[in-house]
Amino acid sequence: MRRLLCLLTLPLSAQAVHFTVREAIQAEWSRQPPTFTEAQKQALSERDRARLDLTLRRIGAPGAPVLLPAELEKPTAEIWEAKAKEARTPQERFTALFFLNRMKSPKALMALDGLRPEDAATWPRHLHLEAALATARLNGGEISPALQAFLEARQKAGKVDPVRAQAARLRLVMAGKEKELLSPVEATPGSLLAMMDAWNRSPWAQRRDLALGAFRTLSPDSEAWPRLGLRPPTSATLDQARAGVLSRLAEGVPTSAPAEAFQIGSDPWSSASQPLAQWYGFQALAKFQAPLPALQAALQQQPFFGATSPMMLGNLLPALRQQAPKQADELRSRLLSGSDALARAAAIEDLPAPPTDLDALTQRTWKDTQFESQQTLIQSYARWKMTPDEQKAQLRPWLQHPDWTCRYEAYLALQKLDPATPWPGAPKPTAIDRAILKEATRLAERGRPIRLRITFSGARAVTLRLDPTVAPMNVANLVLLARKGYFNGRLVPRVVPDFTVQMGSPCDTMDGGPGYTVRCENSLTWYGPGSVGMALAGKDTGGSQFFILTNASPHLTGKYTRMGEVENPDQALRVLDEIELGARIQSIQVIEP
């Protein structure tokens, strides 16, 4: 008994103090920072202290240390020029080149100074430089003889992707930096998207003739293909790539589009009625900001261009507002009072001022399971020029919403009006929350990666290796959704060559989620090629949509939850480079260790 009494009277620093994986997950879910005295922190093991530090940084409550270093939080040319001078590893060099390019610095290529031909052997195969080099040249950079020797050695080592090289050359040719394209590359769904992305980066005047002529019929013998640096595609390839080509034509329509650009979408291609093609097309129609008789006549002949679903009608609403205001008013009223949350979000965005029935709209939106409508309403109070007191009256109830993300969105808005606004409290966990927390704790405590095998149409597959010790809630969420078959049959709605492939939308577009949100679990792990991350519409808005990078994207580091990476990148990234927009996910299978 005497020994026990002695132990109880030991100073706090000598007592056992822990901050476990389970406690970290709970704290990050509740977004309530754990309280430790300095003595208790010192008593933690090195691992627990690091876990506590990361948890506090991720929660981001007032007074907590920030996660991002200055070069990522507020990058400047001066910071990255200094880092470029010090860069030695491929990762450091690529990151400095990337950020200097984003700032349009003519000094970006200094990040590659000192590279020698023999360095080509150790340069990572999937860390592609072609687009970055083209951007640097367009920003005024010049490739030195030493750098040219390194690039030629990379070419000889087989580390230059012909499609990426041709896309980069196309940008340079259209900008007058080069005189001719490289040898034509094979036309595949991936290369078609890559060349059209490069082509779209030139002014409309340079693209007008192809857009209005060669792309009207989208046939294998179109004059577009050689001008894009492609061999003629087969009919089968075009059938597979139609939605992608349509999406790029829609995206390439300039803002404040000239009337002539409407002719792009006037030809009734076989895929024009597909939801994904419609989704991109309606976004393009919104760029016609002046009344256009041809477009108004088309609306008269086929109201809403055949769109019937509330979500698709909401996507059409901005174009309708420009071309048929009376129809837009009627549609907005219908969507505001309807049951579709995504359509309601579009209708709220269309409101120029608070509606007379704002309380009724708030009650409907409060109950929505898709966060988009709630986020749009909360952000609209300021857009509607309501007085500060009126905004506060609308925002304060949202601090008690059952969903944390609504509370956090309201907190951000209130802070702009009153910096003393207290950090919101934690909501009561739902059944889904409890299931995610339970699975997250199980996976994180086990401490081993878990694999998800994605099988696409056409007998193509990619396996993801996810780390629950880094992002336990997000990994657990994807695992639970996959086990329920949530992703099976869904389409891939976003493919950006040399950047990302995004999937997981229940709407086969880039809208929506599973009906709840998941907390961000950001880290400073580099977003290199093959990285897997959660798609967001703001902090803590993750759900079911995730992306896989096909090249490094350092600006995402620390700002999106990184869950892991692809296995067997040689095989996986080849599949993702060739995946077509609208590819179907047959299944996502969870593979336990």
TIRODREN-167402 format. One line per field, with one value per residue (C-alpha): chain; x negated, y negated, z; residue in three letters. Coordinates in Angstrom, 2 decimals. Each point is the difference from the previous one (the first is absolute). Layout:
unit = c(A, ...);
xx = c(X, ...);
yy = c(Y, ...);
zz = c(Z, ...);
code = c(ALA, ...);
END
This chain:
unit = c(A, A, A, A, A, A, A, A, A, A, A, A, A, A, A, A, A, A, A, A, A, A, A, A, A, A, A, A, A, A, A, A, A, A, A, A, A, A, A, A, A, A, A, A, A, A, A, A, A, A, A, A, A, A, A, A, A, A, A, A, A, A, A, A, A, A, A, A, A, A, A, A, A, A, A, A, A, A, A, A, A, A, A, A, A, A, A, A, A, A, A, A, A, A, A, A, A, A, A, A, A, A, A, A, A, A, A, A, A, A, A, A, A, A, A, A, A, A, A, A, A, A, A, A, A, A, A, A, A, A, A, A, A, A, A, A, A, A, A, A, A, A, A, A, A, A, A, A, A, A, A, A, A, A, A, A, A, A, A, A, A, A, A, A, A, A, A, A, A, A, A, A, A, A, A, A, A, A, A, A, A, A, A, A, A, A, A, A, A, A, A, A, A, A, A, A, A, A, A, A, A, A, A, A, A, A, A, A, A, A, A, A, A, A, A, A, A, A, A, A, A, A, A, A, A, A, A, A, A, A, A, A, A, A, A, A, A, A, A, A, A, A, A, A, A, A, A, A, A, A, A, A, A, A, A, A, A, A, A, A, A, A, A, A, A, A, A, A, A, A, A, A, A, A, A, A, A, A, A, A, A, A, A, A, A, A, A, A, A, A, A, A, A, A, A, A, A, A, A, A, A, A, A, A, A, A, A, A, A, A, A, A, A, A, A, A, A, A, A, A, A, A, A, A, A, A, A, A, A, A, A, A, A, A, A, A, A, A, A, A, A, A, A, A, A, A, A, A, A, A, A, A, A, A, A, A, A, A, A, A, A, A, A, A, A, A, A, A, A, A, A, A, A, A, A, A, A, A, A, A, A, A, A, A, A, A, A, A, A, A, A, A, A, A, A, A, A, A, A, A, A, A, A, A, A, A, A, A, A, A, A, A, A, A, A, A, A, A, A, A, A, A, A, A, A, A, A, A, A, A, A, A, A, A, A, A, A, A, A, A, A, A, A, A, A, A, A, A, A, A, A, A, A, A, A, A, A, A, A, A, A, A, A, A, A, A, A, A, A, A, A, A, A, A, A, A, A, A, A, A, A, A, A, A, A, A, A, A, A, A, A, A, A, A, A, A, A, A, A, A, A, A, A, A, A, A, A, A, A, A, A, A, A, A, A, A, A, A, A, A, A, A, A, A, A, A, A, A, A, A, A, A, A, A, A, A, A, A, A, A, A, A, A, A, A, A, A, A, A, A, A, A, A, A, A, A, A, A, A, A, A, A, A, A, A, A, A, A, A, A, A, A, A, A, A, A, A, A, A, A, A, A, A, A, A, A, A, A, A, A, A, A, A);
xx = c(0.00, -2.84, -1.46, 3.38, 0.30, -3.46, 0.96, 3.14, -2.04, -2.54, -0.16, 2.13, -2.99, -0.79, 3.52, 0.98, 1.59, 1.19, 1.72, 1.18, 1.08, 3.58, -0.13, -1.52, 2.74, 2.71, -1.54, -0.32, 3.56, 1.45, -2.32, -0.60, -3.70, -1.20, -1.27, -3.44, -2.15, -3.62, -0.99, 2.37, -1.37, -3.51, 1.12, 1.28, -2.10, -1.56, 2.58, 2.96, -1.38, -0.28, 3.54, 1.30, -1.82, 1.46, 3.49, -0.12, -1.23, 2.71, 2.80, -1.11, 1.90, -0.94, -3.44, -1.08, -3.25, 0.44, -0.67, -1.41, -3.45, -0.23, -1.07, 3.28, 2.32, -1.08, -2.43, -2.00, -2.46, -2.76, 0.56, 0.06, -2.93, -2.05, 1.23, -0.75, -3.63, -0.22, 1.97, -1.92, 2.45, 2.51, 2.84, -1.56, -0.78, 3.44, 1.76, -2.01, 0.53, 3.73, 0.54, -2.13, 2.01, 3.24, -1.37, -0.97, -3.62, -2.48, -2.55, 1.87, -2.59, -2.63, 1.54, -1.61, -3.44, -2.82, 1.72, -2.36, 0.66, -0.91, 2.81, 2.55, -0.52, 1.25, 2.78, 3.35, 1.73, 3.43, -1.15, 0.75, -1.65, 1.45, 2.90, -2.09, -2.78, 2.47, 1.55, -3.43, -0.89, 3.33, -0.78, -3.32, -2.39, -2.72, -1.33, -3.75, -2.33, -0.66, 3.71, 0.54, -2.62, 1.83, 3.33, -1.51, -1.39, 3.50, 1.33, -2.60, 0.80, 3.67, 1.25, 1.81, 3.66, 0.70, 3.54, -1.11, -2.85, 2.38, 2.50, -2.80, -1.26, 3.53, 0.18, -3.38, 0.93, 3.27, -1.89, -2.61, -2.85, -0.48, 0.61, 1.36, 1.43, -1.77, 0.81, 3.73, 0.93, 2.67, 3.53, 1.40, 2.57, -2.93, -1.97, 3.13, 0.69, -3.64, -0.20, 3.35, -1.04, -3.17, 1.99, 2.52, -2.73, -0.37, 2.22, 3.38, -1.07, -2.61, 2.48, 3.06, -0.31, -0.52, 2.72, 2.57, -1.07, -2.12, 1.67, 3.54, 0.22, -2.76, -0.93, -3.26, -0.93, 0.42, -2.76, -0.16, -2.16, -3.20, 0.26, 0.06, -2.97, 2.06, 0.32, 3.57, 2.04, 2.09, 3.77, -0.11, -2.42, 2.24, 3.05, -1.90, -1.31, 3.09, 1.00, -3.56, -0.24, 3.36, -1.12, -3.13, 1.93, 2.37, -2.82, -1.77, 2.86, -1.28, 1.75, 2.37, 0.19, 0.52, 3.16, -1.99, -1.12, 3.57, -0.55, -2.31, 2.92, 2.55, -0.93, 1.94, -2.86, 1.01, -1.29, 1.42, 2.92, -2.20, 0.22, -3.73, -0.14, 3.11, -1.59, -3.05, 2.12, 2.30, -3.03, -1.13, 3.43, -0.27, -2.94, 2.36, 0.68, 1.88, 3.39, -0.58, 2.96, -1.23, -0.27, 3.39, 1.55, -1.60, 1.51, 3.43, -0.31, -1.26, 0.67, -2.97, -1.87, 1.65, -1.26, 2.45, -1.85, 0.04, -3.77, -0.50, 2.61, -1.87, -3.16, 1.86, 1.44, -2.93, 0.34, 3.77, -0.40, -1.83, 2.20, 3.51, 0.36, 3.71, -0.56, -2.93, 2.23, 2.54, -2.65, -1.78, 3.23, 0.59, -3.49, -0.03, 3.06, -0.94, -1.66, -3.33, -2.72, -2.42, 2.68, 0.89, -3.63, 0.10, 3.29, -1.32, -3.05, 2.39, 1.76, -1.23, 1.47, 1.53, 3.37, 3.10, 0.35, -3.60, 1.05, 1.81, -2.98, -2.32, 2.18, -0.07, -3.74, -0.71, 1.35, -1.95, -2.49, -2.17, -2.23, -0.09, 3.37, -0.87, -3.40, 1.54, 2.66, -2.47, -2.32, 2.90, 0.82, -3.08, 0.56, 3.53, -1.41, 1.96, -0.97, -2.51, 2.74, 2.26, -2.84, -0.80, 3.65, 0.04, -3.42, 0.18, 2.56, -2.31, -2.56, 2.39, 0.61, -0.36, -2.74, -3.42, -0.71, 3.02, -1.19, -3.48, 1.27, 2.15, -2.95, -2.17, 2.71, 0.62, -3.71, -0.08, 2.77, -1.19, -3.57, 0.93, 2.40, -0.74, -1.11, 3.09, 0.74, 0.09, 3.22, 1.49, -1.37, 2.45, 0.15, -2.18, -2.49, -0.23, -0.58, -2.78, -1.64, 0.13, -1.51, -2.57, -1.17, -0.19, -2.04, -2.29, -0.73, -0.84, -2.42, -0.21, 0.99, 3.27, 0.49, 2.88, 0.13, 1.89, 1.22, 1.08, 1.90, -2.25, -1.73, -2.20, -0.95, -1.97, -0.81, -0.28, -2.16, 1.54, -1.58, 2.45, -2.73, -0.16, 3.67, 2.04, 3.46, -0.27, -1.41, 2.71, 2.68, -1.13, -0.27, 3.56, 1.39, -1.81, 1.31, 3.54, -0.56, 0.46, -2.41, 1.08, 1.36, -0.95, -1.79, -3.32, 1.06, -3.37, -3.16, -2.72, -3.08, -3.31, 1.94, 2.85, 2.79, 2.94, 2.87, 2.51, 2.93, 3.44, 1.23, -2.57, -1.09, -2.14, 2.97, 1.19, -1.18, 1.25, 2.29, -2.51, -3.45, -3.34, -2.66, -3.20, -3.14, -2.65, -3.68, -3.19, -0.54, -0.92, 2.62, -2.12, 1.10, 2.53, 1.07, 3.60, 1.89, 3.50, 1.85, 1.36, 2.19, -1.74, -1.44, 1.75, 2.26, -1.31, 2.49, -0.25, -1.94, -3.72, -2.76, -3.20, -2.83, -1.71, -2.86, -1.31, 2.16, -1.88, 2.58, 2.41, -2.38, 1.50, 3.25, 1.71, 0.06, -2.57, 0.96, -2.65, -1.12, 0.44, -1.74, -2.13, -0.18, -1.38, 3.23, 2.43, -1.08, 0.07, 3.66, 0.82, -1.78, 2.25, 3.27, 2.82, 2.33, 3.14, -1.71, 2.13, -1.10, 1.10, -1.02, -2.29, -1.09, -1.51, -3.04, -0.91, -3.61);
yy = c(0.00, -2.37, 0.50, -0.79, -3.22, -1.04, 0.52, -2.10, -2.91, -0.03, -3.31, -0.21, 0.19, 3.45, 1.35, 1.94, -2.42, 1.15, -1.37, 3.05, 0.59, 0.37, -3.33, -1.75, 1.28, -1.06, -3.46, -0.54, 1.14, -2.24, -2.86, -0.74, -0.46, 2.28, -1.85, 0.83, -1.99, -0.56, 2.54, 2.58, -0.66, 0.57, 3.27, 1.31, 2.39, -1.42, 1.80, -1.22, -3.55, 0.03, 1.37, -2.78, -2.66, 1.25, 0.25, -3.61, -1.18, 1.93, -1.28, -3.57, -1.55, -3.56, -0.09, 3.35, 0.26, -0.05, 3.05, -1.61, -1.59, -3.48, 1.28, 1.93, -2.30, -3.25, 0.86, -2.81, -0.13, -1.04, 3.04, 2.43, -1.54, 0.54, 3.59, 0.54, -0.93, 2.57, 2.76, 3.23, 2.92, 0.54, -0.74, -3.29, -1.02, 0.84, -1.78, -3.20, 0.09, 0.58, -2.92, -2.43, 0.91, -0.70, -3.47, -0.45, -0.54, -0.13, 1.52, 3.29, 2.09, -0.86, 2.85, 2.38, -1.62, 2.45, 3.05, 2.12, 2.72, 2.68, -1.29, 1.24, 3.56, -0.90, -2.39, 1.67, 1.41, -1.38, -3.48, -1.59, -3.29, -0.67, -2.30, -1.85, -0.64, -1.37, -2.28, -1.27, -0.81, -1.78, -2.08, -1.12, 2.71, 1.38, 3.56, -0.04, 2.40, 1.88, 0.46, 1.04, 2.72, 1.31, -0.01, 1.89, 2.58, 0.38, 0.57, 2.71, 1.64, 0.35, -2.40, -2.42, 0.73, -0.67, -1.23, -2.50, -1.11, -0.59, -1.88, -2.25, -0.56, -0.88, -2.79, -1.33, 0.16, -1.84, -2.65, -0.39, 1.42, 3.00, 0.39, 3.52, 2.88, 3.24, 3.19, 0.81, 2.17, 2.68, -1.28, 1.49, -1.38, -1.21, -1.64, -1.64, -1.65, -0.98, -1.72, -1.73, -1.26, -1.45, -1.39, -1.64, -2.06, -2.11, -3.02, 0.65, -1.74, 2.72, 2.81, -1.40, 1.73, 3.47, -0.47, -1.16, 2.24, 3.07, 1.02, -0.27, 3.62, 1.56, 2.53, 2.00, -1.99, -3.43, -2.52, -0.63, 3.02, -0.85, -3.58, 1.28, 2.28, 3.22, 2.89, 0.49, 1.77, 3.06, -0.19, 2.14, -2.45, -2.92, 1.76, 0.51, -3.56, -1.96, -1.22, -1.14, -1.90, -1.64, -1.01, -1.68, -1.82, -1.24, -1.02, -1.76, -2.38, -3.39, -1.85, -2.61, 2.36, -1.43, 1.09, 2.10, 2.34, 1.28, 1.90, 2.40, 1.67, -0.22, 3.29, 2.92, 2.34, 3.39, -0.73, -3.51, 1.34, 1.90, -1.56, -0.64, -1.68, -1.99, -1.09, -1.43, -1.46, -1.90, -1.55, -1.25, -1.47, -2.18, -1.79, -1.65, -3.02, -2.00, 1.10, 2.26, 0.48, 3.40, 1.28, -1.40, 1.66, 3.32, -0.29, -0.60, 3.10, 2.19, -1.43, 0.38, 1.83, 3.21, -0.15, 1.53, 0.75, -2.78, 0.07, -0.44, -2.75, -1.76, 0.25, -1.57, -2.85, -2.49, 0.27, -0.30, -3.14, -1.67, 1.22, 0.45, -1.91, 0.73, 3.74, -0.30, -1.63, 2.81, 2.70, -1.59, -0.10, 3.67, 1.04, -2.06, 1.83, 3.42, 2.90, 0.07, -1.69, -0.46, -1.70, -2.16, -1.10, -1.19, -1.79, -1.77, -1.08, -1.51, -2.16, -3.63, -0.88, 1.75, 1.55, -1.13, 3.52, 0.22, 1.73, 2.73, 0.41, 0.27, 2.72, 2.04, -0.50, 0.85, 3.50, 0.66, 2.85, -1.44, -2.74, -2.02, -1.68, -0.87, -1.37, -2.11, -1.46, -0.81, -1.75, -1.86, -2.20, -2.13, 0.15, -1.31, -3.10, 0.64, -2.24, 1.43, 0.40, 1.78, 2.33, 0.81, 0.80, 2.46, 1.50, 0.64, 2.83, 1.84, 0.29, 2.57, 2.02, 3.80, 0.04, -1.33, -1.37, -2.32, -1.19, -0.65, -1.83, -2.26, -0.60, -1.15, -2.43, -1.31, -0.53, -2.55, -1.92, 0.59, 1.29, 0.94, 2.70, 3.12, 3.25, 2.19, 2.96, 3.61, 1.49, 3.24, 2.88, 1.65, 3.72, -0.55, -2.01, 2.78, 2.60, -2.07, -0.66, 3.68, 1.13, -2.83, 1.04, 3.67, -0.68, -2.59, 2.10, 2.95, -2.32, 1.73, -1.28, 1.11, 0.49, -0.91, 1.57, -2.11, 1.92, -2.10, 1.00, 1.58, 2.35, -2.78, -0.17, -2.17, 0.85, -2.69, 0.43, -2.18, -0.82, -0.18, -1.22, -3.27, -0.54, 2.48, -1.58, -0.56, 3.47, 1.57, -1.96, 1.26, 3.54, -0.07, -1.51, 2.58, 2.88, -1.29, -0.07, -3.76, -0.56, 2.91, -1.11, -3.64, -2.00, -1.84, -3.66, -1.73, 0.82, -2.65, 1.37, -0.40, -0.95, 2.06, 2.55, -0.65, 2.35, 0.87, -2.30, 1.58, -2.25, 1.02, -3.64, -1.83, -0.71, 1.54, 2.46, 2.73, -2.27, -0.91, -1.58, 1.27, -2.02, -0.94, 1.75, -2.08, 0.79, -1.25, 3.22, -1.01, 0.31, 1.92, 2.10, 2.66, -1.75, 0.57, -2.90, -1.12, -2.52, -2.98, -3.09, -1.52, 1.27, 3.05, 0.48, 3.40, 2.73, 2.60, -1.75, 0.67, -0.55, 1.67, -2.15, 0.92, -2.43, -1.85, -2.94, -1.61, -2.75, 2.60, 0.99, -0.82, -1.26, 3.27, 3.22, 2.36, 3.61, 1.99, 0.86, 2.49, 3.35, 0.99, -3.53, 1.18, 1.88, -2.21, -3.34, 1.44, 0.96, -3.43, -1.84, 1.81, -0.04, -1.70, -2.61, 1.91, 3.35, 2.23, 1.35, 3.61, 0.51, -1.09, 2.95, -0.32, 2.24, 0.49, 0.81);
zz = c(0.00, 0.81, -3.53, -1.59, 1.98, -1.12, -3.67, 0.39, 1.32, -2.84, -1.93, -3.16, -2.34, 1.35, -0.44, -3.10, -2.49, -3.41, -3.09, -1.87, -3.58, 1.21, 1.84, -3.02, -2.30, 2.44, 0.44, -3.74, -0.62, 2.72, -1.04, 3.68, 0.87, 2.82, 3.07, 1.31, 2.41, -0.93, 2.65, -1.51, -3.48, 1.24, 1.57, -3.33, -2.03, -3.15, -2.14, 2.07, 0.04, -3.80, -0.24, 2.26, -2.01, -3.30, 1.52, 1.19, -3.38, -1.82, 2.21, -0.59, 2.91, 1.06, 1.52, -1.44, -1.96, -3.79, -2.13, -3.13, -0.17, -1.54, -3.43, -0.30, 1.98, -1.70, -2.79, -1.56, -2.86, 2.41, 2.23, -2.89, -1.82, 3.15, 0.21, -3.68, 0.61, 2.79, -1.75, -0.53, 0.00, -2.83, 2.43, 1.10, -3.57, -1.35, 2.86, -0.42, -3.78, 0.52, 2.40, -2.01, -3.08, 1.89, 0.74, -3.66, 0.99, -2.91, 2.41, 0.47, -1.85, 2.60, 2.00, -2.52, 0.00, 0.57, -1.48, -2.07, -2.58, 2.54, 2.28, -2.53, 1.26, 3.49, -1.00, 0.92, -3.06, 0.91, 1.00, -3.37, -0.97, -3.45, 0.96, 2.59, -2.52, -2.54, 2.63, 1.04, -3.60, -0.54, 3.08, -1.48, 1.13, -2.26, 0.03, 0.47, -1.86, 3.26, 0.66, -3.62, 0.44, 3.06, -1.86, -2.93, 2.43, 1.49, -3.50, -0.69, 3.34, -1.05, 2.67, -2.31, -0.71, -3.71, 0.69, 2.64, -2.24, -2.93, 2.19, 1.24, -3.55, -1.16, 2.58, -1.14, -3.70, 0.57, 1.99, -2.77, 2.14, -2.32, -3.71, -0.29, 1.99, 0.81, -1.90, 0.35, 2.98, 0.14, 0.58, 3.20, 2.47, 2.13, -2.79, -1.44, 3.36, 0.42, -3.38, 0.42, 3.44, -1.55, -2.95, 2.34, 1.63, -3.14, -0.76, -1.60, -3.20, -0.55, 0.69, -1.72, -3.37, 1.45, 2.61, -2.53, -2.86, 0.53, 3.26, -1.31, -1.09, 2.11, -2.68, -0.36, -3.11, 1.61, -0.67, 3.76, 0.81, -1.90, 1.18, 3.56, -0.58, -0.08, -2.38, -1.24, 2.70, -0.68, 0.19, 3.13, 1.65, -0.89, 1.41, 3.25, 0.07, -1.09, 3.45, 0.61, -3.29, 0.65, 3.49, -1.39, -2.69, 2.70, 2.31, -2.86, -0.65, 1.21, 2.81, -1.39, -2.94, -3.50, -1.78, -2.47, 2.81, 0.37, -3.23, 1.84, 1.71, -2.81, -1.65, 1.56, 0.85, 1.31, 3.51, 0.35, 2.06, 2.47, 3.48, 0.23, -3.42, 0.89, 3.28, -1.79, -2.78, 2.36, 1.66, -3.40, -0.77, 3.11, -1.64, -2.50, 2.17, -2.62, -1.43, -2.97, -2.42, -1.23, 3.55, 0.96, -3.06, 0.93, 3.48, -1.54, -2.17, 2.84, 3.48, 2.30, -2.81, 1.09, 3.59, 2.45, 3.24, 2.63, 0.30, -3.75, -0.11, 2.75, -2.08, -2.94, 2.10, -0.47, -3.79, 0.22, 2.11, -2.90, -2.83, 1.42, 3.30, 0.41, -0.40, 2.40, 2.63, -0.29, 0.13, 2.97, 1.98, -0.78, 0.99, 3.21, 1.31, -1.39, 1.75, -1.88, 2.07, -2.92, -2.08, 2.99, 0.26, -3.61, 0.59, 3.11, -2.01, -2.56, 2.61, -0.24, 3.42, 3.01, -0.89, 1.84, 1.42, 1.24, 3.22, -1.94, -2.35, 3.01, 1.53, -3.21, -0.47, 3.65, -0.60, -3.21, 0.13, -2.78, 1.39, -3.25, 0.64, 3.61, -0.96, -2.77, 2.30, 2.77, -2.48, -1.62, 3.00, -0.72, -3.77, 0.50, 1.74, 3.16, 2.91, 2.51, 2.60, -2.50, -0.97, 3.62, 0.69, -2.89, 0.73, 3.73, -0.16, -2.43, 2.83, 1.51, -3.17, 0.43, -2.67, 0.95, -3.48, 0.20, 3.40, -1.34, -3.11, 2.19, 2.32, -2.92, -1.12, 3.53, 0.62, -2.82, 1.79, 3.56, 0.52, 3.60, -1.22, 2.09, -1.56, -0.56, 2.23, -1.15, -1.37, 1.22, -2.11, -2.37, -0.66, -3.09, 2.05, 2.57, -2.71, -1.59, 3.37, 0.92, -3.30, 0.04, 3.47, -0.98, -3.12, 1.59, 3.08, -2.20, -1.76, -3.38, -3.47, -1.51, -3.74, -2.28, -3.45, -2.55, -3.03, -2.97, -3.12, -2.60, 2.46, 1.39, 3.66, 2.42, 3.61, 2.65, 3.09, 2.73, 3.35, 2.93, 2.36, -1.97, -0.92, 2.06, -0.39, -3.73, -0.66, 2.19, -1.84, -3.43, 1.36, 1.37, -3.22, -2.13, 2.12, -0.58, -3.78, -0.02, -2.91, -2.18, -3.36, 0.44, -2.72, 0.07, -0.42, -0.03, -1.93, -0.34, -1.78, 1.83, 3.13, 1.40, -0.38, 2.34, 0.84, 2.71, -0.83, 0.46, -2.83, -2.64, -0.18, 2.57, 2.25, 3.21, 2.57, 2.32, 2.03, 2.70, 0.26, 1.29, 1.78, -1.81, 1.22, -1.74, 0.23, -1.59, -1.95, -3.55, -2.72, -2.48, -3.01, 0.98, 3.20, 1.11, 1.60, 0.95, -2.19, 1.93, -0.20, 3.05, 3.26, 1.47, -3.04, -1.09, -0.78, -2.74, -2.76, -0.20, -2.53, -1.19, -1.32, -3.26, 0.65, 3.03, 1.18, 2.90, 0.55, 1.39, 2.80, 3.39, -1.50, -0.96, 1.98, -1.47, 0.73, -1.85, -3.51, -2.80, 0.05, -2.98, -1.46, -3.34, -0.64, 1.94, -1.45, -3.51, 0.57, 1.42, -2.82, -2.48, 1.96, -1.90, 1.44, 0.96, 0.57, 2.20, 3.37, 0.10, 3.62, 2.81, 2.10, 3.47, 0.48, 3.65, 0.90);
code = c(MET, ARG, ARG, LEU, LEU, CYS, LEU, LEU, THR, LEU, PRO, LEU, SER, ALA, GLN, ALA, VAL, HIS, PHE, THR, VAL, ARG, GLU, ALA, ILE, GLN, ALA, GLU, TRP, SER, ARG, GLN, PRO, PRO, THR, PHE, THR, GLU, ALA, GLN, LYS, GLN, ALA, LEU, SER, GLU, ARG, ASP, ARG, ALA, ARG, LEU, ASP, LEU, THR, LEU, ARG, ARG, ILE, GLY, ALA, PRO, GLY, ALA, PRO, VAL, LEU, LEU, PRO, ALA, GLU, LEU, GLU, LYS, PRO, THR, ALA, GLU, ILE, TRP, GLU, ALA, LYS, ALA, LYS, GLU, ALA, ARG, THR, PRO, GLN, GLU, ARG, PHE, THR, ALA, LEU, PHE, PHE, LEU, ASN, ARG, MET, LYS, SER, PRO, LYS, ALA, LEU, MET, ALA, LEU, ASP, GLY, LEU, ARG, PRO, GLU, ASP, ALA, ALA, THR, TRP, PRO, ARG, HIS, LEU, HIS, LEU, GLU, ALA, ALA, LEU, ALA, THR, ALA, ARG, LEU, ASN, GLY, GLY, GLU, ILE, SER, PRO, ALA, LEU, GLN, ALA, PHE, LEU, GLU, ALA, ARG, GLN, LYS, ALA, GLY, LYS, VAL, ASP, PRO, VAL, ARG, ALA, GLN, ALA, ALA, ARG, LEU, ARG, LEU, VAL, MET, ALA, GLY, LYS, GLU, LYS, GLU, LEU, LEU, SER, PRO, VAL, GLU, ALA, THR, PRO, GLY, SER, LEU, LEU, ALA, MET, MET, ASP, ALA, TRP, ASN, ARG, SER, PRO, TRP, ALA, GLN, ARG, ARG, ASP, LEU, ALA, LEU, GLY, ALA, PHE, ARG, THR, LEU, SER, PRO, ASP, SER, GLU, ALA, TRP, PRO, ARG, LEU, GLY, LEU, ARG, PRO, PRO, THR, SER, ALA, THR, LEU, ASP, GLN, ALA, ARG, ALA, GLY, VAL, LEU, SER, ARG, LEU, ALA, GLU, GLY, VAL, PRO, THR, SER, ALA, PRO, ALA, GLU, ALA, PHE, GLN, ILE, GLY, SER, ASP, PRO, TRP, SER, SER, ALA, SER, GLN, PRO, LEU, ALA, GLN, TRP, TYR, GLY, PHE, GLN, ALA, LEU, ALA, LYS, PHE, GLN, ALA, PRO, LEU, PRO, ALA, LEU, GLN, ALA, ALA, LEU, GLN, GLN, GLN, PRO, PHE, PHE, GLY, ALA, THR, SER, PRO, MET, MET, LEU, GLY, ASN, LEU, LEU, PRO, ALA, LEU, ARG, GLN, GLN, ALA, PRO, LYS, GLN, ALA, ASP, GLU, LEU, ARG, SER, ARG, LEU, LEU, SER, GLY, SER, ASP, ALA, LEU, ALA, ARG, ALA, ALA, ALA, ILE, GLU, ASP, LEU, PRO, ALA, PRO, PRO, THR, ASP, LEU, ASP, ALA, LEU, THR, GLN, ARG, THR, TRP, LYS, ASP, THR, GLN, PHE, GLU, SER, GLN, GLN, THR, LEU, ILE, GLN, SER, TYR, ALA, ARG, TRP, LYS, MET, THR, PRO, ASP, GLU, GLN, LYS, ALA, GLN, LEU, ARG, PRO, TRP, LEU, GLN, HIS, PRO, ASP, TRP, THR, CYS, ARG, TYR, GLU, ALA, TYR, LEU, ALA, LEU, GLN, LYS, LEU, ASP, PRO, ALA, THR, PRO, TRP, PRO, GLY, ALA, PRO, LYS, PRO, THR, ALA, ILE, ASP, ARG, ALA, ILE, LEU, LYS, GLU, ALA, THR, ARG, LEU, ALA, GLU, ARG, GLY, ARG, PRO, ILE, ARG, LEU, ARG, ILE, THR, PHE, SER, GLY, ALA, ARG, ALA, VAL, THR, LEU, ARG, LEU, ASP, PRO, THR, VAL, ALA, PRO, MET, ASN, VAL, ALA, ASN, LEU, VAL, LEU, LEU, ALA, ARG, LYS, GLY, TYR, PHE, ASN, GLY, ARG, LEU, VAL, PRO, ARG, VAL, VAL, PRO, ASP, PHE, THR, VAL, GLN, MET, GLY, SER, PRO, CYS, ASP, THR, MET, ASP, GLY, GLY, PRO, GLY, TYR, THR, VAL, ARG, CYS, GLU, ASN, SER, LEU, THR, TRP, TYR, GLY, PRO, GLY, SER, VAL, GLY, MET, ALA, LEU, ALA, GLY, LYS, ASP, THR, GLY, GLY, SER, GLN, PHE, PHE, ILE, LEU, THR, ASN, ALA, SER, PRO, HIS, LEU, THR, GLY, LYS, TYR, THR, ARG, MET, GLY, GLU, VAL, GLU, ASN, PRO, ASP, GLN, ALA, LEU, ARG, VAL, LEU, ASP, GLU, ILE, GLU, LEU, GLY, ALA, ARG, ILE, GLN, SER, ILE, GLN, VAL, ILE, GLU, PRO);
END
